[in-house]
Amino acid sequence: MAHILSAVSGTQADVVPITRALISVSDKRGIVELCTYLASKNVELLSTGGTAAKLREAGLTCIDVSDYTGSPECLDGRVKTLHPKVHGGLLGVRGNPKHEKDMEENGIGKIDMTILNLYPFEATVAKGAAFEQCIENIDIGGPSMLRSTAKNHAFTTIVTSPDQYEEVKKCMEENNGGTTLEMRKRFAARAFSLSAAYDSAIAGWFTKELGESTDVVTRVYKPEFPLKYGCNPHQKPAGILSLLNSDLPFTVLNGTPGYINLFAASISYPK
């Protein structure tokens, strides 16, 4: 039987000030505006490759992750952020004496926020790229940082999409440059969902390429809309979900359907 880890205690706080952020994005929409805001709040910016170049072009000061860790990017960029100074800074439990001691002894600073999105694996597959190019677009460092930050959401904030940037700024503005536990939890849940969808896409594609069946099939669904009511009007309604990146097989022409409406539609659908 696998060993189950115990919880690691620390100093819990609702609002955690953002003092250092790590940014590594392939989708650069809105990143300059967000980082300009962070810099105005005296947040130190760490970044990699093309993201760092983009920020510097906009006149922002940022530190290359390779300079921060003391380890250069290598293996054609396959290894950039896989380093104890990155993951230790993300995973260290604030206020835990052992973690604080380990971080001090190993020169690990705290990283309070990670802003990232993942290599465009599905887009690479969709354009008909060769097997080897698809493999190269499987992100390793991104999901690793995503999971480290999301796991330690009691103290760190994971941001995975440009549509979250305005909320980040609003939250920090209302909380003296910090983020709330409620937001960090929501963002962590979304990050883990993104990670699951990403891995599901890779596993499904890989199995299809091999032309073999698999023992486990993972499908990721996206909520579309809640039903009007349950099987009976007093019951809490379920919802309609679609396979991620797929359209629903029907269109609602008027109003919000209930369970009975959908049931009736399904049995009348031509077989």
C-alpha positions in Angstrom: 0.0 0.0 0.0 1.3 3.4 -0.9 2.4 5.7 1.9 0.0 8.6 2.4 1.7 11.9 3.3 0.6 13.9 6.3 -0.3 17.6 5.9 2.5 20.1 6.4 1.6 23.0 8.7 2.6 26.6 8.3 1.4 30.1 9.1 -2.0 30.5 7.3 -3.1 33.9 6.1 -6.0 35.0 4.0 -4.1 37.7 2.2 -0.6 37.0 1.0 1.4 39.9 -0.4 2.9 39.4 -3.8 6.6 40.3 -3.8 8.1 38.0 -6.5 6.4 36.6 -9.6 7.6 34.1 -12.2 6.3 34.6 -15.7 6.6 32.2 -18.6 3.8 32.4 -21.2 3.4 31.3 -24.8 0.2 33.3 -25.1 1.5 36.8 -24.5 -1.9 38.6 -24.7 -2.1 41.2 -21.9 1.1 40.0 -20.2 2.9 43.4 -20.6 -0.1 45.2 -19.0 -0.3 42.8 -16.1 3.5 42.9 -15.5 3.5 46.7 -15.7 0.9 46.6 -12.9 2.9 44.2 -10.8 6.0 46.3 -11.3 4.1 49.3 -10.0 3.5 47.3 -6.8 7.2 46.7 -6.5 6.9 43.0 -7.5 10.2 41.4 -8.6 9.7 39.8 -12.0 11.4 36.5 -13.0 11.0 35.3 -16.5 12.3 33.1 -19.3 13.2 33.3 -23.0 10.7 35.0 -25.2 8.6 36.3 -22.3 11.6 38.1 -20.8 12.4 39.7 -24.2 8.8 40.8 -24.5 8.8 42.5 -21.1 12.1 44.2 -21.7 10.9 45.5 -25.0 8.1 47.2 -23.0 10.7 48.8 -20.7 10.1 46.5 -17.8 13.0 45.2 -15.6 13.0 41.4 -15.2 15.5 38.8 -14.1 16.2 35.8 -16.3 15.4 32.6 -14.5 18.8 31.3 -15.5 20.5 34.2 -13.7 18.2 33.7 -10.7 19.0 30.0 -10.4 22.6 30.2 -11.5 21.9 27.5 -14.0 21.7 28.2 -17.8 18.9 27.0 -20.0 20.0 23.9 -21.8 19.0 20.9 -24.0 17.4 23.2 -26.6 15.3 24.9 -23.9 13.9 21.6 -22.5 15.4 22.5 -19.1 14.7 26.1 -18.0 12.8 26.1 -14.7 13.4 22.6 -13.3 15.5 23.8 -10.4 15.3 23.8 -6.6 15.4 27.6 -6.5 12.2 27.7 -8.6 10.2 24.8 -7.1 11.5 25.3 -3.6 10.4 28.9 -3.8 7.0 27.8 -5.0 6.5 24.8 -2.6 8.0 26.1 0.6 5.4 26.3 3.4 5.5 29.8 4.9 5.9 29.8 8.6 7.1 26.2 8.8 10.4 26.2 10.7 11.9 23.3 8.8 10.9 24.7 5.4 12.2 28.2 6.3 15.5 26.7 7.5 15.9 24.5 4.3 15.2 27.5 2.1 17.6 29.7 3.9 20.4 27.1 3.9 19.9 26.5 0.2 19.5 30.1 -0.9 15.9 29.6 -2.0 13.7 32.7 -2.1 10.0 32.8 -1.9 8.0 33.0 -5.2 4.5 34.2 -4.5 2.9 34.1 -8.0 3.4 32.1 -11.2 1.9 33.3 -14.5 2.1 30.8 -17.2 0.3 29.0 -20.0 1.4 25.7 -21.6 3.0 24.9 -24.9 0.3 24.7 -27.6 0.3 20.9 -27.9 -3.2 20.6 -29.2 -2.7 23.3 -31.8 0.4 21.6 -33.0 -1.5 18.3 -33.5 -4.4 20.1 -35.1 -2.1 21.6 -37.8 -0.9 18.1 -38.8 2.6 18.4 -37.5 4.9 15.4 -37.6 5.1 13.0 -34.6 8.5 14.4 -33.4 7.3 18.0 -33.5 4.2 17.1 -31.5 6.4 15.4 -28.9 8.6 18.6 -28.7 5.5 20.6 -27.9 4.7 18.5 -24.8 5.3 21.0 -22.0 7.3 19.7 -19.0 8.4 22.8 -17.0 5.0 24.5 -17.3 2.9 21.8 -15.8 5.6 21.3 -13.1 5.4 24.9 -12.0 1.7 24.9 -12.4 1.3 21.9 -10.0 3.8 23.3 -7.5 2.1 26.6 -7.3 -1.4 25.2 -7.2 -0.5 22.7 -4.5 0.9 25.4 -2.3 -2.1 27.7 -3.0 -2.3 28.5 0.7 0.7 30.8 0.0 1.2 31.0 -3.8 -1.0 32.2 -6.6 -1.2 30.3 -9.9 -2.4 32.3 -13.0 -3.0 30.3 -16.1 -5.0 32.5 -18.5 -5.1 36.1 -19.8 -8.8 36.1 -18.8 -7.7 36.1 -15.1 -5.4 39.1 -15.3 -8.0 41.7 -14.6 -9.2 39.8 -11.5 -5.6 39.5 -10.3 -5.2 43.3 -10.5 -8.5 44.0 -8.9 -7.8 41.6 -6.0 -4.3 43.1 -5.4 -5.7 46.6 -5.6 -8.3 45.8 -3.0 -5.9 44.0 -0.7 -2.8 46.2 -0.5 -0.9 44.2 -3.1 -1.9 40.7 -2.0 -4.2 37.9 -3.1 -6.9 36.3 -1.1 -7.1 32.6 -0.2 -10.5 32.4 -1.8 -9.1 33.5 -5.2 -6.0 31.3 -4.8 -8.2 28.3 -4.2 -10.3 29.0 -7.3 -7.3 29.6 -9.5 -5.6 26.4 -8.2 -8.7 24.4 -9.1 -8.7 25.8 -12.6 -5.0 25.1 -12.9 -5.4 21.4 -12.0 -8.3 21.2 -14.5 -6.0 22.6 -17.1 -3.3 20.2 -16.2 -5.8 17.2 -16.4 -7.1 18.4 -19.8 -3.6 18.8 -21.1 -2.4 15.4 -20.1 -5.6 13.9 -21.4 -5.0 15.4 -24.8 -1.5 14.0 -24.9 -2.5 10.5 -23.7 -5.4 10.4 -26.2 -3.2 11.5 -29.1 -0.3 9.1 -28.2 -2.6 6.1 -28.0 -4.2 7.0 -31.3 -0.7 7.3 -32.9 0.1 3.8 -31.6 -3.1 2.5 -33.0 -3.7 0.5 -29.8 -6.5 0.4 -27.3 -5.8 1.6 -23.8 -6.8 0.4 -20.3 -7.8 3.8 -19.2 -9.6 6.5 -21.2 -9.7 10.1 -19.8 -12.2 12.6 -21.1 -12.4 16.2 -20.0 -15.8 18.1 -20.0 -16.6 21.8 -20.0 -19.8 23.1 -18.3 -22.1 24.7 -20.8 -25.2 25.7 -18.8 -27.4 24.5 -15.9 -30.7 22.9 -16.5 -33.9 24.8 -15.5 -34.7 22.2 -12.8 -34.1 18.6 -11.9 -36.2 15.5 -12.7 -38.8 17.2 -10.4 -39.2 21.0 -10.0 -38.1 20.9 -6.3 -34.8 19.2 -7.1 -31.4 20.9 -7.7 -30.7 20.9 -11.4 -27.9 19.1 -13.1 -26.0 20.8 -15.9 -25.1 20.2 -19.5 -21.4 19.6 -20.3 -19.6 19.2 -23.6 -16.4 17.4 -24.4 -13.5 19.9 -24.2 -12.9 21.4 -27.6 -16.1 19.9 -29.0 -19.5 21.4 -29.7 -22.8 20.3 -28.2 -24.7 18.0 -30.6 -27.8 20.3 -30.3 -28.8 23.9 -30.1 -31.2 25.4 -27.6 -33.6 27.6 -29.6 -35.6 29.1 -26.8 -35.4 29.4 -23.0 -33.6 27.1 -20.6 -34.4 23.4 -20.9 -35.1 21.2 -17.9 -34.3 17.5 -17.5 -37.7 16.4 -18.9 -37.3 18.6 -22.0 -33.9 17.1 -22.8 -35.2 13.6 -22.1 -38.1 14.2 -24.5 -35.8 15.6 -27.1 -33.5 12.6 -26.9 -36.2 10.0 -27.4 -37.6 11.9 -30.4 -34.2 12.2 -32.0 -34.0 10.2 -35.3 -32.2 6.9 -34.7 
